[in-house]
Amino acid sequence: MPDVLILADPPAFGTSPQAASPAWEMKRAIGEHFQAKLPDSPLPSPRTAQSVEIVWTTELATQVEYRSTQENLLLCPLTFNVPDAWATPGREVFAACRDTATMRQTVARWQYPVGDGPYWLPLVLTAKGLLFAEAIAQIEGKDDTFHQPFHLDDAQRQPLYKLGQDLMRSLAALPGVYLMQFGIDDEAIQFDRLIPFPDKPAIASVGRQTPDLFLCHWYCLTHQPIRELSITPYAA
């Protein structure tokens, strides 16, 4: 397997460097995957801790020349803030998702309502096709706290699934986990934006969904199969 470089925005000032964040959850998922492949080994794989590195976007400029000379390197961006000098995979898709206004105009032309919303539908695009995970909701009054699953009825699911399929097809999206943010206005679904990586809301899947969205992203990036997604019930 290639070395892995996770590109991410730095933690907020005053936050513990290893507090729950998409970057650390991504590194954890990759490490757990490698360890699961070595059930008889008393020690972690030498490629678990040493070959998976997080680089904050504030450090990217100083590493462009060094990293550009490295072969067998898998880049895993979890941010929109990647300089053009970095040849990240799917950069055209990232650019389209970054331009929220234009994407909303496109979706409106497809006859879907648009607007702001505190919900996310995870789209797990594997090499074999598209899977839909359970929706995620932001806990009211807590900006960085989310829960999964958020219940949707069939009348809400169907347009969301159709829109997810339309977006993946229109973007010619690469395998990975995407978060489609949406709102609900008088029971009607309205599109907000598309995030082309497992962002903060995906943390809600850790310990709740199997495999969680970070492990799903790793499987997708490395073209490994995902047979199903399941949710662990809450304890009574």
Phi, psi and omega in degrees: 000152179285161168296155184238131177241114179268119180261126185208159174287144182292155178296154180298152180303132180090354179271141176301134181304334181249021174295159182307122180205158178304321182297312182290325177292325177294315179297318178300315182297317180295317179298318179296324178297314180296319180294324179296335179280353182233060187296337183264000183267131178285347182239153175299157175299141177298344180263008180276303184274328187272337187257358178246114187233140173261129174238121179285152182297335177290346181256355189297318186300327183279352185244000184302309184296317181295312185291329181293343180267354183274130176264165176059043182243124179260117179270133181234085181283131175241036183203155172276344189271062179248123181300152180300334182294341179269120181277071182283150180293144177067029185298329178292322178294318178300318180297319180294320180289328179295327181275076186300319183298314181294320179295321177297321177298319179298313181297322178296323177295334177279005177074030172255141174294151177232155180165175181282155178194152182257030181232156181223135172253115178286128176252116182255100184265103178269174177294339181266342182156188188258130174245147178249124175272172177292145182294157180238142179234148173280135177287127186303130178085000180231101189300324186248027179236131187223161176221151179223136006269153170256122188288133173234139175276171185299325181293336177270324181296315188300311177295328177295314180297318180296317178296319178301316178296318180297319181293314180300319180291316182296322182276350190050050188295146175276158177305141181162180176260128178241144176248114178267110182277139183209166175237172177230118181239109182054047178075351180270140180279136175229133183285137177253293182198173177235127179253120188272034178195162178286102182270192186310317180303334181295341179299334179298338182280344183289121183083356181244318182249143177236122347290152179292170189293335178285318176293323174302317181298318178297315178301317181294315181298328183256013174056043175260149185286148170235115186276323179199163176241131181229153180249133176281125180296150173293144177295144180292000000 
